Amino acid sequence: MAFAPDPMVSPRPVLDQDPGLPETWWKEMLAALDALADVPPPTDREAVREEYLRRLIPEFTGHQVDHVAWTTAHGDLHYGNITRGPHILDWEGWGSAPYGYDAATLYLYALLTPETAARIRTELSPVLDRPEARTGLLTVCAQVLQAQDRVDFYAELAGPVREHLTYL
């Protein structure tokens, strides 16, 4: 355990207001995501299982999964697990996941604040604009829709996520 010197970006996983993060924060976050994705995916740790996403994505999004580009991911990268430093906390879920999974989580968990989500989409475009990130985006969309009846913040995100699916 280590003390994180900076406050969390948000007290909850999703953003319901613009956190006012500076451009330097996004550059550092993008560099951290790139560094993590450069680590070869572990064979003994899975943040997302392939069988799970191949079943979940069609069932909850209506989309099909073709190729999955696997990479290393934090696995639970949301605004309650990141400080304003930025420091990424809470690493127990790290492992292999579809490329773009962490960036997709940050983007989709901001959809309650459309202007902020648009900025995040722009800031993380080097990851999210790559074709192989589509499966990561679809995975997070499907997870939100699957859990909307059990988790309040997923219920709040369900409508914006469904709307976003029309663009995928």
C-alpha positions as CSV (number, residue, x, y, z in Angstrom):
1,M,0.0,0.0,0.0
2,A,1.2,3.5,-0.8
3,F,-0.3,6.9,0.0
4,A,-1.6,8.7,-3.0
5,P,-0.8,12.4,-2.5
6,D,-3.4,13.7,-4.9
7,P,-7.2,13.6,-4.6
8,M,-9.3,11.3,-6.8
9,V,-10.6,12.7,-10.1
10,S,-14.1,11.7,-8.9
11,P,-15.7,10.2,-5.8
12,R,-17.5,7.7,-8.1
13,P,-16.5,5.7,-11.2
14,V,-18.4,7.9,-13.7
15,L,-18.2,11.6,-14.3
16,D,-21.3,13.7,-13.7
17,Q,-19.4,16.9,-14.1
18,D,-16.3,18.1,-15.9
19,P,-13.3,17.5,-13.5
20,G,-11.3,20.3,-15.2
21,L,-8.3,18.2,-15.9
22,P,-5.5,20.1,-17.6
23,E,-4.0,19.1,-21.0
24,T,-0.9,17.8,-19.3
25,W,-3.0,15.3,-17.3
26,W,-4.3,13.8,-20.5
27,K,-0.9,13.7,-22.0
28,E,0.4,11.8,-19.0
29,M,-2.6,9.5,-19.0
30,L,-2.2,8.7,-22.7
31,A,1.5,8.0,-22.1
32,A,0.6,5.6,-19.2
33,L,-2.0,3.8,-21.4
34,D,0.6,3.4,-24.1
35,A,3.2,2.1,-21.7
36,L,0.8,-0.4,-20.2
37,A,-0.3,-1.5,-23.7
38,D,3.3,-2.1,-24.6
39,V,3.7,-4.7,-21.9
40,P,3.1,-8.1,-23.4
41,P,-0.3,-9.5,-22.4
42,P,0.1,-11.9,-19.5
43,T,-0.9,-15.5,-20.0
44,D,-1.9,-16.0,-16.4
45,R,-4.0,-12.9,-15.8
46,E,-7.2,-11.9,-17.6
47,A,-9.0,-8.6,-17.1
48,V,-11.5,-9.7,-19.7
49,R,-12.0,-13.3,-20.8
50,E,-12.4,-14.0,-24.5
51,E,-15.4,-16.3,-24.0
52,Y,-17.1,-13.6,-22.0
53,L,-16.8,-10.9,-24.6
54,R,-17.7,-13.1,-27.5
55,R,-21.0,-14.0,-25.7
56,L,-21.6,-10.6,-24.1
57,I,-21.0,-8.2,-27.0
58,P,-23.6,-9.8,-29.4
59,E,-26.1,-10.3,-26.6
60,F,-26.1,-6.8,-25.3
61,T,-25.0,-4.7,-28.3
62,G,-26.1,-6.6,-31.3
63,H,-22.6,-6.3,-32.8
64,Q,-20.3,-9.2,-33.7
65,V,-16.7,-9.6,-32.6
66,D,-14.2,-10.4,-35.3
67,H,-10.6,-10.1,-34.5
68,V,-9.5,-9.3,-30.9
69,A,-6.2,-7.6,-30.4
70,W,-5.1,-8.5,-26.9
71,T,-3.0,-6.2,-24.8
72,T,-2.3,-5.5,-21.1
73,A,-4.9,-3.4,-19.3
74,H,-5.5,-2.1,-15.8
75,G,-9.0,-3.7,-16.1
76,D,-10.8,-1.3,-13.7
77,L,-9.6,2.1,-14.9
78,H,-12.3,4.6,-13.9
79,Y,-12.4,8.1,-12.4
80,G,-12.5,6.7,-8.8
81,N,-9.3,4.8,-9.4
82,I,-7.2,7.8,-10.8
83,T,-5.9,10.8,-8.9
84,R,-5.4,14.2,-10.2
85,G,-1.6,13.4,-10.3
86,P,-2.4,11.4,-12.3
87,H,-1.7,8.2,-10.4
88,I,-3.5,5.0,-11.3
89,L,-4.6,3.1,-8.2
90,D,-6.4,-0.3,-7.5
91,W,-4.4,-2.7,-9.7
92,E,-6.0,-6.0,-8.6
93,G,-7.9,-6.5,-11.8
94,W,-5.0,-6.0,-14.3
95,G,-4.4,-8.5,-17.1
96,S,-5.1,-9.1,-20.7
97,A,-8.0,-7.3,-22.4
98,P,-9.0,-6.1,-25.8
99,Y,-6.9,-3.2,-27.1
100,G,-8.4,0.1,-26.0
101,Y,-10.3,-1.3,-23.1
102,D,-9.0,1.1,-20.5
103,A,-9.4,4.2,-22.8
104,A,-12.9,3.0,-23.7
105,T,-13.8,2.8,-20.0
106,L,-12.6,6.4,-19.4
107,Y,-14.5,7.6,-22.4
108,L,-17.7,5.8,-21.9
109,Y,-17.8,6.6,-18.2
110,A,-17.8,10.3,-19.1
111,L,-20.9,10.1,-21.4
112,L,-23.1,11.7,-18.7
113,T,-21.3,14.9,-19.4
114,P,-21.3,15.2,-23.2
115,E,-18.8,18.1,-23.5
116,T,-16.4,16.4,-21.2
117,A,-16.9,13.1,-23.1
118,A,-16.1,14.9,-26.4
119,R,-12.9,16.2,-24.9
120,I,-11.9,12.8,-23.6
121,R,-12.7,11.2,-27.0
122,T,-10.3,13.8,-28.6
123,E,-7.6,13.4,-25.9
124,L,-7.7,9.6,-26.2
125,S,-8.1,9.5,-30.0
126,P,-4.6,8.0,-30.5
127,V,-6.0,4.9,-28.8
128,L,-9.7,5.0,-29.6
129,D,-9.3,5.8,-33.3
130,R,-7.4,2.7,-34.0
131,P,-9.6,0.0,-35.6
132,E,-8.5,-2.6,-33.0
133,A,-10.0,-0.4,-30.3
134,R,-13.5,-1.2,-31.5
135,T,-13.7,-4.5,-29.5
136,G,-12.5,-2.7,-26.4
137,L,-15.3,-0.1,-26.9
138,L,-17.9,-2.8,-27.5
139,T,-16.8,-4.7,-24.5
140,V,-17.3,-1.8,-22.1
141,C,-20.6,-1.0,-23.7
142,A,-21.8,-4.5,-23.2
143,Q,-20.6,-4.6,-19.6
144,V,-22.5,-1.4,-18.9
145,L,-25.7,-2.7,-20.5
146,Q,-25.4,-6.1,-18.8
147,A,-25.1,-4.5,-15.3
148,Q,-27.6,-1.7,-15.7
149,D,-30.2,-3.5,-13.6
150,R,-27.8,-4.1,-10.7
151,V,-25.6,-1.0,-10.5
152,D,-27.0,2.6,-10.4
153,F,-24.2,4.3,-12.3
154,Y,-24.5,1.7,-15.1
155,A,-28.3,2.4,-15.2
156,E,-27.4,6.1,-15.6
157,L,-25.0,5.3,-18.5
158,A,-27.2,2.9,-20.3
159,G,-29.0,5.4,-22.5
160,P,-25.9,7.3,-23.6
161,V,-24.1,4.0,-24.2
162,R,-27.0,2.8,-26.4
163,E,-26.7,6.0,-28.4
164,H,-23.0,5.6,-28.7
165,L,-23.5,2.1,-30.1
166,T,-25.1,3.6,-33.2
167,Y,-21.7,5.0,-34.1
168,L,-19.8,1.7,-33.7
